[in-house]
Amino acid sequence: MQTRLEASEDAILRVQDGLKYLRLEDYEKANEYFDALLVSDENNALAWTYKGLALAGRGNASEALKCIDRAMKIDPSLRLAWYAKSQTLEILGRVSESNEYLAKLTSSQPTDALGFFARALAWSGQDPDKAINDLRKAIKLRPKYAEAYAMRGILYRQKRDYDLAISDFTKAIEIDSQFASAYTSRGNCYRQKGDLARAIEDHTKAINLNPKYGTAYFNRGRAYVEKGDYRAARSDWEKAVSLEPPNSRIRAAADKNLQTLKEEGHY
């Protein structure tokens, strides 16, 4: 008979192919993968959680919440589901309920890599140093944890420690060469260091991996503006607007940037 930990590790193995689509931010294909997986493994709480995240990524928060609730019913101790629920509730405007799940996470005592990763996500908006410490523990338990390296890279970038951030994004890419969001995140670090050529190269790699990746087009547009190539920036931001859902933060930012280009006579 499997122990709870062994069952959890088996569930992690089963969702790996779907995670590849989430790393590409190809939420439609991720959703299709988890749908297929759940036909044969309907009690995989982790798959239900990731399906919820994929639906949230497509702007369908109400359906996402149903999937996450299903995951929590199967495994009430799954901390990643707690975090997913907190984020989905926030999208739905249920902020106080969202905060309750974040508080539950930050006060929990995980012992496994996934638990430390989930708690780090909860800490990331409150105490980045505690989040980084949890990610360090997650990586120690699972040395090839691409998401943990990428998340730590995001936190180092927020702290303006671009070299450490680049190192972590590079490690995530070494683990999974298809990790599109790690490429575009590393590209942002190169742009902030003034290395526009490498920034554009990384954003382009992300776009080549997922031609529907609106965030990567938006980020490359920012690099093109700093390079002085306004025509290329305009093209990328128009593409981002066409790809992102109406309520997307990226779409709103791209629209605003296009308006600025027009006002400055670059349109």
C-alpha positions in Angstrom: 0.0 0.0 0.0 1.3 3.5 -0.9 2.0 6.0 1.8 0.5 9.5 1.5 3.9 10.9 0.5 4.4 8.2 -2.2 0.9 8.9 -3.6 1.7 12.6 -3.7 4.9 11.9 -5.6 3.0 9.7 -8.0 0.5 12.5 -8.6 3.4 14.9 -9.3 4.8 12.5 -11.9 1.4 12.3 -13.6 1.0 16.0 -14.0 4.4 16.7 -15.5 3.4 16.9 -19.1 0.6 19.3 -18.3 3.0 21.5 -16.3 5.0 21.9 -19.6 2.0 23.6 -21.1 1.6 25.8 -18.0 5.3 26.8 -18.3 4.5 27.8 -21.8 1.5 29.7 -20.5 -0.5 27.8 -23.1 -3.6 27.5 -20.9 -5.8 25.9 -23.6 -3.5 23.0 -24.1 -2.9 22.6 -20.4 -6.6 22.5 -19.8 -7.0 19.8 -22.5 -4.2 17.7 -20.9 -5.6 17.8 -17.4 -9.1 17.0 -18.8 -7.7 13.9 -20.4 -5.7 13.0 -17.3 -8.7 13.3 -15.0 -10.7 10.9 -17.1 -8.4 8.1 -16.0 -7.4 9.6 -12.7 -10.4 11.5 -11.3 -9.0 11.6 -7.7 -5.8 13.4 -8.6 -6.1 16.5 -6.5 -3.0 18.1 -8.0 -4.4 17.7 -11.5 -7.6 19.4 -10.4 -5.6 22.2 -8.9 -3.6 22.7 -12.1 -6.7 22.5 -14.2 -8.1 25.3 -12.0 -5.0 27.4 -12.6 -5.2 26.8 -16.3 -8.9 28.0 -16.3 -7.9 31.0 -14.2 -5.2 31.8 -16.8 -7.8 31.8 -19.5 -10.0 34.2 -17.5 -12.5 31.7 -16.3 -12.2 32.2 -12.5 -15.7 30.8 -11.6 -15.0 27.4 -13.3 -11.4 27.5 -11.9 -12.8 27.8 -8.3 -15.0 24.7 -8.9 -11.9 22.6 -9.9 -9.9 23.9 -6.9 -12.7 23.1 -4.5 -12.8 19.6 -6.0 -9.0 19.3 -5.4 -9.5 20.4 -1.8 -12.3 17.9 -1.2 -10.0 15.1 -2.4 -7.0 16.3 -0.4 -7.7 19.0 2.2 -4.0 19.2 3.0 -2.8 20.2 -0.5 -1.2 23.6 0.1 -0.9 24.4 -3.6 -4.7 24.2 -3.8 -5.0 26.6 -0.8 -2.9 29.1 -2.7 -4.7 28.6 -6.0 -8.0 29.2 -4.1 -6.7 32.4 -2.5 -5.7 33.8 -5.9 -9.0 32.8 -7.6 -11.0 34.3 -4.8 -9.0 37.5 -5.2 -9.8 37.6 -8.9 -13.5 37.2 -8.1 -13.3 40.1 -5.7 -13.7 38.0 -2.5 -10.6 39.5 -0.9 -11.3 38.7 2.7 -11.7 35.0 1.9 -8.6 35.1 -0.2 -6.6 36.6 2.7 -7.9 33.8 5.0 -6.3 31.2 2.8 -3.1 33.1 2.6 -3.0 33.3 6.4 -3.7 29.6 6.6 -0.7 29.0 4.3 1.8 31.2 6.0 1.0 29.7 9.4 1.3 26.1 8.1 4.3 23.8 8.6 5.1 22.0 5.3 7.5 19.1 5.1 7.6 18.4 1.4 8.9 20.4 -1.6 5.4 21.2 -3.0 4.3 22.5 0.4 7.3 24.8 0.8 6.7 26.0 -2.8 3.0 26.8 -2.0 3.9 28.6 1.2 6.6 30.6 -0.6 3.9 31.8 -3.1 1.8 33.0 -0.1 4.8 34.8 1.4 5.9 36.3 -1.9 3.5 39.3 -1.6 4.2 39.8 2.1 7.8 38.9 3.0 10.0 38.1 0.0 12.9 36.9 2.2 10.7 34.3 3.8 9.5 33.2 0.4 13.1 32.9 -0.8 13.9 30.8 2.2 11.0 28.5 1.6 12.0 28.1 -2.1 15.6 27.2 -1.0 14.1 24.4 1.1 11.9 23.3 -1.8 14.9 23.1 -4.1 16.9 21.2 -1.5 14.2 18.6 -1.3 13.7 18.5 -5.1 16.8 19.7 -6.9 15.2 19.8 -10.3 12.2 21.9 -9.3 12.0 24.3 -12.2 9.1 26.3 -10.9 10.9 26.9 -7.6 13.9 28.3 -9.4 11.7 30.5 -11.6 9.8 31.8 -8.7 12.9 32.6 -6.7 14.2 34.4 -9.8 11.1 36.5 -9.9 11.7 37.5 -6.2 15.4 38.3 -6.8 14.4 40.4 -9.7 11.9 42.3 -7.5 14.8 42.9 -5.1 16.9 44.2 -8.1 19.4 41.4 -7.7 19.5 40.7 -11.4 22.5 38.5 -11.5 21.0 36.0 -9.0 17.7 36.2 -10.8 19.3 35.4 -14.1 21.1 32.5 -12.5 17.9 31.1 -11.2 16.0 31.6 -14.5 18.9 29.9 -16.3 18.7 27.0 -14.0 15.0 26.6 -14.6 15.7 26.6 -18.4 18.4 24.0 -18.0 15.8 21.8 -16.2 13.1 22.5 -18.9 14.3 24.0 -22.1 10.6 24.7 -23.0 10.0 27.0 -20.0 8.8 30.0 -21.9 8.0 32.2 -18.9 11.5 31.7 -17.6 12.9 32.9 -20.9 10.8 36.1 -20.9 11.5 36.7 -17.2 15.3 36.4 -17.8 14.8 38.7 -20.8 13.3 41.3 -18.4 16.4 41.1 -16.2 18.7 41.5 -19.2 16.7 44.6 -20.2 17.0 46.1 -16.7 20.8 45.5 -16.9 20.9 47.3 -20.2 21.7 44.2 -22.4 18.9 44.8 -24.9 20.2 42.3 -27.5 20.0 39.4 -25.0 16.7 40.6 -23.7 15.2 40.6 -27.2 16.7 37.2 -27.9 15.1 35.7 -24.7 11.7 37.2 -25.4 11.9 35.9 -29.0 12.7 32.4 -27.7 9.6 32.5 -25.5 7.5 33.6 -28.4 9.0 30.8 -30.6 8.0 28.3 -27.9 4.5 29.8 -27.7 3.4 32.1 -30.5 0.3 33.0 -28.5 2.3 34.3 -25.5 1.0 37.8 -25.1 3.3 38.6 -22.1 6.4 37.8 -24.1 5.3 40.1 -26.9 4.6 42.9 -24.4 8.0 42.4 -22.7 9.8 42.4 -26.1 8.0 45.6 -27.0 9.5 47.3 -24.0 13.0 46.2 -25.0 12.4 47.5 -28.5 11.3 50.9 -27.2 14.5 51.2 -25.2 16.4 50.3 -28.3 14.6 53.0 -30.2 12.8 50.6 -32.6 9.3 52.0 -32.1 7.8 50.2 -35.2 8.8 46.8 -33.7 7.5 47.9 -30.3 4.2 48.9 -31.8 3.9 45.6 -33.7 4.6 43.6 -30.5 2.2 45.6 -28.3 -0.6 45.3 -30.9 0.0 41.6 -30.9 -0.2 41.5 -27.1 -3.5 43.3 -27.2 -4.9 40.8 -29.8 -3.8 37.8 -27.7 -4.7 38.8 -24.2 -8.2 38.6 -22.8 -10.2 41.9 -22.3 -9.6 42.0 -18.5 -5.9 41.2 -18.7 -3.4 43.5 -16.9 -0.9 42.9 -19.8 -3.5 44.0 -22.4 -4.3 47.2 -20.5 -0.6 48.0 -20.2 0.0 47.4 -23.9 -3.0 49.6 -24.8 -1.6 52.4 -22.6 1.9 52.0 -24.2 0.4 52.2 -27.7 -1.4 55.4 -26.8 1.9 56.9 -25.5 3.6 56.0 -28.7 0.8 57.8 -30.6 1.0 60.9 -28.4 4.8 61.0 -28.9 4.5 60.8 -32.6 5.9 57.3 -33.0 2.7 55.7 -34.2 
